[in-house]
């Protein structure tokens, strides 16, 4: 069962809802841990753990208004439906389960429907929830202040702000309207030290302060700013899977499939190809793991303090970083914080010494005594003693006796609630920064509790020039971004972008999804997001969309969004590939196999982003132009850019374009392509 409840933030003011879940603890999971999975956990267990209260498990989750699908999952990845909640829908949970019927939670929407049917003004339901950083934020002397009212109840909104020691009035624009709400944003060209709102209602001005309607007591923000404009705002990334990029065995040079084993790519060969990456115009390289491991992907880490010798060892990484920096390229390293290899020394010590091990608290062992799993334990010990080669047949098809990533024996899950584990991970990250690493991508970040993620972020973010990019494969805007990290992989936007270009949703639906995400995020997070069309975890974008023309248009849109566009190696020259591992095919270095037109266009787009401040740092707004075209507006300190993108021929007689920065497909007031204009 669940309850949706809004916390009271002021005398007459409520906040975004909290969802309070309660579930009878299953007898079969008596010795296990239980987790809640939903859109706000990317349907992955770990972020929200149920706490045992008598014979039930409970969890409270701050969420944004909306509808959420949910289920419960135990340590062995068994799924439990909430039979106390009759509201159900069929969704794809992933977890190697596929589509199943799960429960549905209403987070505040029924209240909004009831209020709208009543009519009048509902002051308690006007949202400015300071618990969520997206309502007030800024950088570089710019501030955004947001207020969300019920649809049609307020005519206009202004912000009364103290900026530069004086009180001034700033008109808020209505950025979006949906079924329930109007979304207002005021843009203040200064740093704000206090503020409240004035609402225009039926010709009257009504103040709205910290205690709600009628209150003029201002908010005095204690956070919400970052200093200046760090390098990672609006930068561009190039994702490299080291085993596949350069130096691989010649027999794979034109391969159309690849094995799940190493093909020989390495960091020394990558360093020799850095000129190619720099010429493309990107500013940072994101490397998937390079640490000591027995797999070709290196996500089952044995030792995260050293580089695997198969990739060139520590010296190769140091030379790569040095050369990259000389070319103006930054290096982002993948950090595996969720799990290790069973061959990691800490896990091997747990297997050998059990509860006497100094590392017992580093993992979650699900049985009390080794006697309970004696045969499996001995088989696992032999496996680790052999260097984790030749997985034991007797363990296949069995459930591990410890928590894992996705139920895999080869990836024991770290107990990231342990301060010792977090201290060790923090020390690893600090060590990498001392070696010249410029930022981090946190693997399986959606499977970490917010408190653990915050600890890791604060460990590194004392230096504001270090981006911490969470892997969030679901709704990143449901995380308290700005508190847990300053960036994330933007799969949330990738979904509607792809569905639009495949003809599955309209431009209005795409625009609403993008505007909603932007309005939920702090400005300094929105413009730091790692925006992507593809990655080492997805099929190639050319395979997904089916034509290079649609790939071009999708990348144009990606380049116009808030945040930082990324290129998965090879996408710029039309590399194909389906599901893992064929989405990790070798990078072809025979230029005769390249789509040079695609690469040239991506170079042009990246060049524009580097020199146009509005695209790098600017505010954002989008609107549909019919069903098949979208307009994107970016503005910053008087610099304004408007982009138009279509998925087919669209009459565009109302285009207002000053200087054309880039475009194709515009002829006789019909656009079948894109235009990027400077106002």
C-alpha positions in Angstrom: 0.0 0.0 0.0 1.0 3.6 -0.3 -0.1 7.1 0.8 0.6 10.3 -1.0 1.1 13.2 1.4 2.3 16.7 0.9 4.6 18.2 3.6 3.6 21.6 5.0 6.4 24.1 4.2 4.7 27.2 5.5 1.5 28.2 7.3 -0.5 28.1 4.1 1.9 26.4 1.7 2.4 22.7 0.8 5.2 21.1 -1.1 5.7 18.4 -3.7 4.3 15.1 -2.5 6.0 12.4 -0.5 5.0 8.8 -1.3 4.9 6.6 1.8 5.1 2.8 1.0 4.3 -0.1 3.2 4.4 -3.8 2.3 4.2 -7.1 4.3 7.7 -8.6 4.5 7.6 -11.8 2.5 8.4 -15.0 4.4 10.7 -16.2 1.6 12.7 -13.0 2.0 13.0 -13.2 5.7 16.8 -12.9 5.7 17.0 -10.7 2.6 16.8 -7.0 1.9 13.7 -5.5 0.1 13.8 -2.6 -2.3 11.2 -0.4 -4.1 11.6 0.0 -7.8 9.9 2.6 -10.0 10.6 5.3 -12.6 12.4 7.2 -9.9 14.9 4.3 -9.4 15.2 3.5 -13.1 13.3 0.3 -12.2 16.5 -0.8 -10.5 16.9 -1.9 -6.8 19.1 0.1 -4.5 18.1 3.7 -4.3 15.1 3.1 -2.0 15.4 0.3 0.5 12.5 -0.8 2.7 13.1 -0.5 6.5 11.8 -3.3 8.6 9.0 -2.2 11.0 7.5 -5.3 12.7 6.2 -7.5 9.9 6.2 -4.8 7.3 8.7 -2.9 5.2 8.3 0.9 4.9 9.9 3.6 2.8 9.2 7.3 2.3 10.2 8.9 -1.0 10.0 12.6 -1.9 8.8 12.7 -5.5 7.5 15.1 -8.1 3.8 15.2 -8.9 2.9 12.5 -11.3 1.9 8.8 -11.9 4.4 6.2 -10.9 4.6 2.5 -11.6 6.1 0.4 -8.8 6.9 -3.0 -7.4 9.1 -4.5 -4.7 12.3 -6.5 -5.4 14.3 -8.6 -3.0 18.1 -9.2 -2.8 17.7 -12.0 -5.3 15.8 -9.9 -7.9 12.5 -11.6 -7.3 9.6 -9.2 -8.0 6.6 -8.7 -5.6 3.4 -6.9 -6.6 1.6 -4.7 -4.1 -1.6 -6.7 -3.8 -3.0 -4.2 -1.3 -3.2 -1.6 -4.2 -5.8 -2.6 -6.9 -4.5 0.1 -9.4 -2.4 -1.8 -11.9 -0.8 -1.3 -15.3 1.5 -3.4 -17.5 5.0 -2.0 -17.9 8.5 -3.3 -18.9 10.4 -3.5 -15.7 13.6 -4.7 -17.3 15.5 -6.8 -14.8 15.5 -9.5 -17.4 11.8 -9.9 -16.6 10.0 -8.0 -19.4 6.5 -6.7 -19.3 4.5 -7.5 -16.2 1.5 -6.0 -14.3 2.7 -3.6 -11.6 1.0 -1.2 -9.2 0.3 2.5 -9.8 0.8 5.3 -7.3 -0.8 8.7 -7.8 1.5 11.4 -6.4 -0.7 14.5 -6.0 -2.6 14.4 -9.3 -6.0 13.5 -7.8 -5.7 16.6 -5.5 -5.0 18.8 -8.6 -8.0 17.3 -10.5 -10.3 17.9 -7.5 -9.1 21.5 -7.0 -9.5 22.3 -10.7 -13.0 20.9 -10.7 -13.9 23.2 -7.7 -12.6 26.3 -9.3 -11.3 29.3 -7.5 -7.7 29.9 -6.2 -6.0 27.1 -4.3 -3.0 28.9 -2.6 -1.8 25.8 -0.7 -1.2 24.0 -3.9 0.9 26.7 -5.5 4.4 25.1 -5.7 7.7 26.7 -4.8 9.3 23.8 -2.9 12.8 24.8 -1.7 13.6 21.2 -0.8 14.1 20.7 -4.6 17.0 22.7 -6.0 15.3 23.3 -9.3 13.0 26.0 -7.9 15.9 28.5 -7.3 19.3 28.3 -8.9 21.9 30.2 -10.8 25.5 30.8 -12.0 27.6 33.4 -13.6 25.5 36.2 -12.2 22.2 34.8 -13.6 19.4 33.4 -11.5 16.2 31.5 -12.3 13.2 31.5 -9.9 10.3 29.2 -10.6 6.7 29.0 -9.4 4.1 26.4 -10.5 0.4 27.4 -10.2 -2.8 25.5 -10.9 -3.8 25.8 -14.5 -5.7 29.1 -15.2 -5.9 30.2 -11.5 -3.3 32.9 -11.8 -3.1 35.5 -14.5 0.5 36.6 -14.1 3.5 36.1 -11.7 6.3 38.5 -10.7 9.3 38.0 -8.5 10.3 40.7 -6.0 14.0 40.1 -5.6 16.8 41.7 -3.6 19.7 41.8 -6.1 22.8 44.0 -5.7 21.4 45.3 -2.3 18.2 46.7 -3.8 14.7 45.3 -4.3 13.5 45.0 -7.9 10.6 43.5 -9.7 11.0 40.8 -12.4 8.2 39.5 -14.5 8.0 35.7 -14.8 7.1 34.1 -18.1 4.7 31.2 -18.4 7.1 28.6 -19.8 4.6 25.7 -20.2 1.0 24.7 -19.5 -0.1 21.1 -19.1 -3.3 19.4 -17.9 -2.9 20.5 -14.3 -0.5 23.4 -14.0 1.0 26.6 -15.4 4.8 26.8 -15.0 6.4 30.2 -14.5 10.1 31.2 -14.6 11.6 34.5 -13.8 15.1 35.2 -15.1 17.1 37.6 -13.0 20.5 38.9 -14.4 22.0 39.2 -11.0 22.7 37.1 -7.9 19.6 37.1 -5.7 19.8 37.2 -1.8 16.1 37.3 -1.0 12.8 37.1 -2.9 9.1 36.5 -2.8 6.3 36.5 -5.4 3.4 38.7 -6.4 0.5 37.0 -8.2 -1.9 38.7 -10.5 -5.4 37.2 -9.7 -8.6 38.7 -11.1 -7.0 42.2 -11.4 -5.5 42.2 -7.9 -1.9 41.7 -6.7 -1.6 39.0 -4.1 1.8 38.4 -2.4 3.1 34.9 -2.0 5.9 34.4 0.5 7.4 31.7 2.6 4.1 31.2 4.4 2.0 31.1 1.3 -0.7 33.5 0.0 -0.8 36.9 1.7 2.8 36.5 3.0 5.6 38.9 2.1 8.2 37.1 4.2 10.9 36.3 1.7 12.9 33.2 1.0 16.6 33.8 1.9 18.4 31.1 -0.1 21.3 29.3 1.5 22.2 27.4 -1.6 21.5 27.4 -5.3 24.5 28.9 -6.9 27.8 27.7 -8.2 30.7 30.0 -8.9 31.1 31.5 -12.3 30.8 29.1 -15.2 32.9 25.9 -14.8 34.3 24.3 -17.9 31.8 21.4 -18.0 28.7 23.7 -18.5 27.6 23.1 -22.1 30.8 21.2 -23.0 30.8 18.3 -25.4 31.8 14.7 -24.8 33.2 11.8 -26.9 32.5 8.3 -25.4 35.3 5.8 -26.0 35.1 2.1 -25.2 38.8 1.4 -25.1 38.9 -2.2 -26.2 37.1 -1.3 -29.4 38.6 2.1 -30.4 42.2 1.7 -31.5 45.0 -0.9 -31.4 42.6 -3.9 -31.7 43.6 -7.0 -33.7 43.5 -6.4 -37.5 41.2 -9.4 -38.0 38.4 -7.2 -36.5 39.0 -4.2 -38.7 35.8 -4.6 -40.8 33.9 -6.9 -38.4 30.1 -6.7 -38.3 30.0 -8.5 -34.9 32.3 -8.8 -32.0 33.0 -11.4 -29.2 32.4 -10.8 -25.5 36.1 -11.0 -25.1 39.0 -8.5 -25.6 40.0 -7.7 -29.2 43.1 -5.8 -28.2 42.2 -2.1 -28.1 44.4 -0.2 -25.7 45.2 3.3 -24.3 48.5 3.7 -26.1 46.8 3.3 -29.4 44.0 5.6 -28.2 46.6 8.3 -27.4 47.8 8.1 -31.0 44.3 8.8 -32.2 43.6 11.8 -30.0 44.2 14.2 -32.9 41.2 12.7 -34.6 39.0 13.3 -31.6 40.3 16.9 -31.1 39.7 17.6 -34.8 36.1 16.6 -34.4 35.7 19.5 -32.0 34.7 17.8 -28.8 36.2 19.0 -25.5 36.2 16.0 -23.3 36.6 12.2 -23.6 34.6 9.9 -21.4 36.4 6.5 -21.0 34.5 3.4 -19.9 36.5 1.5 -17.2 40.1 0.7 -17.7 40.9 -0.8 -14.3 42.3 -4.3 -13.5 39.6 -6.8 -14.5 39.1 -10.1 -16.3 36.4 -8.9 -18.7 36.7 -6.9 -21.9 34.4 -4.2 -20.5 36.2 -3.9 -17.2 33.0 -3.3 -15.1 33.8 -6.3 -12.9 36.7 -4.5 -11.2 39.4 -6.3 -9.3 41.6 -3.3 -8.5 40.3 0.2 -9.2 43.6 1.9 -8.2 45.4 0.6 -11.3 44.9 0.3 -15.0 44.7 -3.2 -16.5 48.0 -4.2 -18.2 46.0 -5.4 -21.3 45.1 -1.7 -21.8 48.6 -0.5 -21.2 48.8 -0.1 -17.5 49.2 3.0 -15.3 51.9 4.5 -17.5 49.6 4.4 -20.6 46.9 6.3 -18.8 49.3 9.0 -17.6 50.6 9.5 -21.1 47.0 9.6 -22.5 46.0 12.3 -19.9 49.1 14.4 -20.7 48.6 14.3 -24.4 44.9 14.9 -24.1 45.5 18.0 -22.0 48.0 19.3 -24.5 45.3 19.1 -27.1 42.8 20.9 -24.9 40.8 17.7 -24.2 39.6 16.7 -20.7 39.4 13.1 -19.4 36.3 11.8 -17.7 36.8 8.4 -16.0 34.1 5.8 -15.3 34.1 4.8 -11.6 32.5 1.5 -10.6 31.0 2.1 -7.1 28.1 -0.4 -7.1 30.0 -3.7 -7.3 33.3 -5.4 -7.7 34.7 -8.6 -9.2 34.6 -11.6 -6.9 38.4 -11.6 -7.4 38.7 -8.2 -5.6 40.9 -8.8 -2.6 38.2 -7.5 -0.2 35.7 -10.0 -1.5 38.2 -12.9 -1.5 39.0 -12.0 2.1 35.3 -12.2 3.0 35.0 -15.7 1.4 38.1 -16.8 3.3 37.5 -15.3 6.7 33.7 -14.8 6.7 32.6 -12.6 9.7 36.2 -12.3 10.9 37.2 -10.5 7.7 38.0 -6.8 8.0 35.9 -6.3 4.9 32.8 -8.2 6.1 30.7 -5.0 6.1 31.8 -4.1 2.6 29.3 -6.6 1.1 25.9 -8.0 1.9 26.1 -11.7 2.6 22.6 -13.2 2.7 23.3 -16.3 4.9 24.4 -16.5 8.5 26.8 -19.3 8.3 29.2 -20.6 5.6 27.9 -24.1 6.3 24.5 -23.1 4.7 26.3 -22.7 1.3 29.3 -24.9 1.8 29.5 -26.4 -1.6 28.8 -23.2 -3.5 31.3 -21.4 -1.3 34.0 -23.8 -2.1 33.3 -23.6 -5.8 33.4 -19.9 -5.6 36.7 -19.9 -3.7 38.3 -22.1 -6.3 37.0 -19.7 -9.0 38.6 -16.7 -7.3 41.8 -18.6 -6.6 42.1 -19.3 -10.4 41.9 -15.5 -11.1 38.1 -15.7 -11.9 38.6 -17.8 -15.1 36.3 -20.7 -16.1 33.1 -20.0 -14.1 32.0 -23.2 -12.2 29.3 -25.1 -13.9 27.8 -26.1 -10.5 26.9 -22.4 -9.9 25.1 -21.8 -13.2 21.4 -21.3 -12.7 21.7 -20.8 -9.0 21.1 -17.7 -7.0 24.2 -16.1 -5.4 24.3 -16.1 -1.6 25.3 -12.4 -1.6 23.8 -9.3 -3.2 24.9 -8.6 -6.7 24.5 -6.5 -9.8 21.5 -8.0 -11.7 21.8 -11.4 -10.1 25.3 -12.1 -11.5 27.8 -14.1 -9.4 30.6 -12.2 -11.1 29.5 -8.8 -9.8 29.1 -8.8 -5.9 27.4 -5.7 -4.8 29.2 -3.3 -2.5 27.5 -2.1 0.7 27.5 1.6 -0.2 25.8 2.4 3.1 29.1 1.5 4.8 31.2 4.5 5.7 34.4 2.4 5.1 33.3 1.6 1.5 32.4 5.2 0.8 35.8 6.4 2.2 37.6 3.9 0.0 35.7 5.0 -3.1 36.3 8.7 -2.2 40.0 7.9 -1.9 40.1 6.2 -5.3 38.4 9.3 -6.9 40.7 11.7 -5.2 43.7 9.7 -6.3 42.5 9.8 -9.9 42.1 13.6 -9.8 45.8 13.8 -8.6 46.7 11.9 -11.7 45.0 14.5 -13.9 41.5 13.1 -14.3 39.1 15.9 -14.9 35.7 14.4 -13.9 33.8 11.2 -13.2 30.9 9.2 -14.5 29.3 7.1 -11.6 28.3 3.6 -12.9 24.9 2.4 -11.7 24.3 5.6 -9.8 20.5 5.0 -10.0 21.2 1.9 -7.7 22.7 4.0 -4.9 20.9 5.6 -2.0 20.8 9.4 -2.2 22.8 9.7 1.0 25.6 7.6 -0.4 25.6 9.5 -3.7 25.7 12.8 -1.9 28.7 11.6 0.1 30.6 10.7 -3.0 29.6 14.0 -4.7 30.7 16.1 -1.7 34.0 14.3 -1.6 34.8 15.5 -5.1 32.6 18.5 -5.6 34.6 20.6 -3.2 36.4 21.5 -6.4 33.5 23.0 -8.5 35.5 22.3 -11.7 34.9 18.5 -11.4 31.7 17.1 -13.0 30.1 14.1 -11.4 27.9 12.4 -14.0 25.4 9.9 -12.6 24.3 7.0 -14.7 20.6 7.3 -14.5 18.7 5.3 -17.1 15.3 6.5 -16.0 13.9 9.9 -14.8 16.9 11.9 -13.6 14.6 14.8 -12.8 13.1 12.6 -10.0 16.5 12.8 -8.3 17.5 15.8 -6.1 20.0 16.9 -8.7 22.4 19.5 -7.4 22.5 17.7 -4.1 23.5 14.2 -5.2 25.5 15.3 -8.3 26.0 18.1 -10.7 25.3 16.1 -13.9 23.7 12.8 -15.2 23.4 10.8 -18.4 20.2 12.1 -19.9 18.4 9.0 -20.9 15.2 10.7 -19.8 15.4 13.1 -22.8 16.9 10.5 -25.1 13.6 8.5 -25.0 11.2 11.2 -26.3 13.8 12.5 -28.8 14.0 9.0 -30.4 10.3 8.5 -30.3 9.7 11.8 -32.0 12.0 11.0 -34.9 10.5 7.5 -35.2 7.1 9.1 -35.5 5.7 7.7 -32.3 5.0 11.0 -30.5 4.1 14.5 -31.7 6.3 17.6 -31.4 3.9 18.8 -28.7 4.7 15.7 -26.6 8.4 16.1 -27.2 8.4 19.8 -26.3 6.5 19.1 -23.1 8.9 16.4 -22.0 11.9 18.7 -22.6 10.4 21.7 -21.0 9.2 19.8 -18.0 12.7 18.3 -17.4 14.4 21.7 -17.8 12.0 23.3 -15.3 12.6 20.7 -12.7 16.4 21.1 -12.7 18.8 23.7 -11.3 20.2 25.8 -14.0 23.7 24.6 -13.3 22.6 21.0 -13.6 20.4 21.4 -16.7 23.3 22.9 -18.6 25.7 20.3 -17.4 23.7 17.2 -18.4 25.4 14.5 -20.5 23.0 14.4 -23.4 23.2 11.3 -25.6 21.7 9.5 -28.6 23.7 6.4 -28.0 26.1 4.8 -25.6 27.9 1.5 -24.9 24.6 0.3 -23.3 22.3 1.1 -26.3 22.0 0.0 -29.9 23.7 2.3 -32.3 21.6 5.4 -33.1 21.8 4.7 -36.9 20.3 1.3 -36.3 17.6 2.8 -34.0 16.5 5.6 -36.4 17.3 3.8 -39.7 18.7 6.7 -41.7 21.6 9.0 -41.5 19.3 12.0 -42.3 17.3 11.3 -39.1 20.5 10.9 -37.1 21.6 14.3 -38.3 18.3 16.0 -37.3 18.4 14.2 -33.9 22.0 15.4 -33.3 21.0 19.0 -34.3 18.3 18.9 -31.6 20.8 17.4 -29.1 23.2 20.3 -29.9 20.5 22.9 -29.2 19.4 21.5 -25.9 20.4 22.6 -22.4 23.3 20.5 -21.3 26.3 18.9 -23.2 25.9 16.9 -26.4 27.9 13.7 -26.6 29.0 11.4 -29.4 29.4 7.7 -28.9 32.6 6.8 -30.8 31.8 5.9 -34.4 28.3 7.5 -34.5 29.9 10.5 -36.2 30.9 8.3 -39.2 27.8 6.1 -39.3 29.0 3.0 -37.4 26.2 0.5 -37.0 25.5 -2.1 -34.4 22.6 -3.7 -32.6 22.5 -4.9 -29.0 25.4 -5.6 -26.7 28.1 -6.6 -27.7 27.6 -5.5 -31.3 27.0 -1.9 -30.2 30.7 -2.0 -29.3 32.1 -2.9 -32.7 35.7 -1.7 -33.6 36.1 1.8 -34.7 36.8 1.7 -38.5 39.9 3.6 -39.5 39.4 3.1 -43.2 38.0 6.4 -44.3 36.3 4.8 -47.2 33.9 3.3 -44.8 32.9 6.6 -43.2 29.9 8.8 -43.7 31.9 11.9 -44.2 28.9 14.2 -44.6 27.6 13.1 -41.2 31.0 13.7 -39.5 31.3 17.1 -41.2 27.9 18.2 -40.0 28.7 17.2 -36.4 32.0 19.2 -36.6 30.0 22.2 -37.7 27.5 21.9 -34.9 30.2 21.5 -32.2 32.0 24.5 -33.6 28.9 26.6 -33.3 28.4 25.4 -29.7 31.9 26.4 -28.8 31.6 30.0 -30.0 27.9 30.8 -29.1 27.4 31.5 -25.4 23.7 31.1 -25.6 24.0 27.4 -26.6 26.6 26.7 -23.9 25.1 28.6 -20.9 21.7 29.8 -22.0 18.2 29.6 -20.7 15.9 27.2 -22.6 12.4 27.0 -24.0 10.9 24.9 -26.7 7.5 24.9 -28.5 5.9 22.7 -31.1 5.2 24.0 -34.6 2.5 21.5 -35.6 2.9 17.8 -35.1 6.2 17.4 -37.0 8.4 20.4 -36.1 9.9 21.8 -32.9 11.4 25.2 -32.2 14.1 25.7 -29.5 15.1 29.0 -28.0 18.3 29.7 -26.1 19.3 33.0 -24.6 22.1 34.3 -22.4 23.3 37.8 -21.6 21.7 39.3 -24.8 22.9 36.4 -27.0 19.8 34.6 -28.6 19.6 31.6 -30.8 16.6 29.9 -32.3 16.6 26.4 -33.9 14.0 24.8 -36.0 14.0 21.0 -36.6 11.5 18.9 -38.5 11.1 15.2 -39.1 9.5 15.8 -42.6 8.5 18.7 -44.8 6.7 21.4 -42.8 5.4 24.8 -44.0 7.4 27.4 -42.0 6.2 30.8 -43.3 6.5 32.3 -39.8 10.3 31.7 -39.4 12.1 34.7 -38.1 15.8 34.3 -38.8 18.6 36.9 -38.5 21.9 35.3 -39.2 21.8 31.7 -40.3 24.4 29.8 -38.4 23.6 26.4 -40.0 20.8 24.9 -42.0 19.6 22.5 -44.7 16.3 21.6 -46.3 14.8 25.1 -46.3 13.2 26.0 -49.6 10.3 28.3 -50.5 9.0 28.5 -46.9 9.0 24.8 -46.5 11.5 23.2 -44.1 12.5 19.6 -44.4 15.6 19.6 -42.2 16.8 22.2 -39.8 17.7 25.9 -39.3 19.8 27.4 -36.6 19.5 31.2 -36.4 21.0 33.9 -34.4 18.5 36.6 -33.5 
